[in-house]
Amino acid sequence: VQLQACGGGLVQPGGSLRVSCAASGSIFSINNMAWYRQAPGKQRDLVAVISSGGSTNYADSVKGRFTISRDNAKNTVYLQMNSLKFEDTAVYYCRVSGTVVAGRNFVSWGQGTQVTVSS
């Protein structure tokens, strides 16, 4: 299963950005879809996750500012980021888990998309 992330870029503090990640391949079902981020010199941290049923969880640092959503028909997960801060600067990675047509479980990571918040 391959993941293609896009939508990153440069934005000023207080601005908004949306990143998306589309899964492709022999997918039978998708369970959790999530976004992680990794700033230079830091570990990769969970930002937000959405279950197959639509339940969501967010890191405390982004609650009220970021919204994760998914389009099951397109096997795509989105992250809407509002009121961006300097500290949101990082490479954002999507992570998807599920089952392929052959019945095997999979966990895939996207290639990462850079989000830079700068004035």
Residue pairs with C-beta under 8 A, 6 or more apart in sequence:
1 23
1 24
1 25
1 26
1 27
1 96
1 98
1 100
1 106
1 108
2 23
2 24
2 25
2 108
3 21
3 22
3 23
3 24
3 94
3 96
3 108
3 109
3 110
3 111
4 21
4 22
4 24
4 110
4 111
5 19
5 20
5 21
5 92
5 93
5 94
5 110
5 111
5 112
5 113
6 19
6 20
6 21
6 113
7 17
7 18
7 19
7 20
7 113
8 17
8 19
8 92
8 113
8 114
8 115
8 116
9 17
9 114
9 115
9 116
10 116
10 118
11 17
11 84
11 115
11 116
11 117
11 118
12 84
12 117
12 118
12 119
13 84
13 85
13 86
13 117
13 118
13 119
14 83
14 84
15 84
15 117
16 80
16 81
16 82
16 83
16 84
17 81
17 84
17 115
18 78
18 79
18 80
18 81
19 35
19 78
19 79
19 81
19 92
19 94
19 113
19 115
20 76
20 77
20 78
20 79
21 33
21 35
21 76
21 77
21 78
21 94
21 96
21 110
22 74
22 75
22 76
23 30
23 75
23 76
23 96
23 98
23 108
24 75
25 100
26 100
26 101
26 102
27 75
27 98
27 99
27 100
27 101
28 98
28 99
28 100
28 101
28 103
29 52
29 98
29 99
30 52
30 72
30 75
30 96
30 97
30 98
31 51
31 52
31 97
31 98
31 99
32 49
32 50
32 51
32 52
32 95
32 96
32 97
33 49
33 50
33 68
33 70
33 77
33 94
33 95
33 96
34 46
34 47
34 48
34 49
34 50
34 68
34 77
34 94
34 95
34 96
35 46
35 47
35 48
35 49
35 68
35 77
35 79
35 92
35 93
35 94
35 95
36 44
36 45
36 46
36 47
36 92
36 93
36 94
36 95
37 44
37 45
37 47
37 88
37 90
37 91
37 92
37 93
37 115
38 44
38 45
38 90
38 91
38 93
38 112
39 87
39 89
39 90
39 91
42 90
44 93
45 59
46 59
47 58
47 59
47 62
47 66
47 68
47 79
47 92
48 56
48 57
48 58
48 59
48 62
48 66
48 67
48 68
48 79
49 56
49 57
49 68
50 56
50 68
50 69
50 70
50 77
52 72
54 70
56 68
58 66
58 68
61 87
62 81
62 88
65 81
65 82
65 83
65 84
66 79
66 80
66 81
66 82
67 79
67 80
67 82
68 77
68 78
68 79
68 80
69 77
69 78
69 80
70 76
70 77
70 78
71 78
75 96
77 94
77 96
79 92
81 88
81 115
84 115
84 117
85 117
86 117
86 118
87 117
88 115
88 117
89 115
89 116
89 117
89 118
90 115
91 112
91 113
91 114
91 115
92 112
92 113
92 114
92 115
93 109
93 110
93 111
93 112
94 109
94 110
95 107
95 108
95 109
95 110
96 106
96 107
96 108
97 105
97 106
97 107
97 108
98 105
98 106
99 105
99 106
100 106
